[in-house]
Amino acid sequence: MVETKNPTLPPGLDGEVRYRLLLTIDEIFWLDIPQQIQISVEWWGQDGQEVRTFTPVDVKNFTKSKIGVVHFVQYDIKTSLSKFESYLKDAKPLKLDVLSPEGIPIGFSLIQNLESFLDSSEGFEGYYPIICLNTRETIANIRVHMKIEPADEPPLHQPIKPRVTLAS
């Protein structure tokens, strides 16, 4: 068995990697004043060392985060799809904590129906509202994409080539 550095889902399982889950949080669309933020993702049952932080691009202003550049994380799935689906049903909703550069919570987003991406070879993607902790109003929307693939396929984390349209 080869040890990996990817976090595992469900957390704490040992054994062979059967599938990979790619979680992408790469875009933020501010409805209010843009801020530098990071998004912390902690799955049900994870310990603090497995929490992953994302730094989405502000697509309205086309600016990258000055905190870092993390748009996706690959998780190793070490169980059957049916057991993983049960875990996702128990783990929902997935809470995404929105933090200031100093790590102070400023908002959150919730993703319901986590198991729904297992039904599609394309996974699922959508924009989810970020709710401000102070005002309880939507301050931005973030793009979240989840996709699962068998572990015997090539890795998911290959660079994405930008789409370019050339004018003639």
Salt bridges, closest charged atoms under 4 A:
ASP26 OD1 - ARG143 NH1 2.83
GLU85 OE2 - LYS89 NZ 3.80
ASP97 OD1 - LYS95 NZ 3.41
GLU115 OE2 - LYS92 NZ 3.62
GLU125 OE2 - ARG143 NE 2.90
GLU149 OE2 - LYS147 NZ 3.15
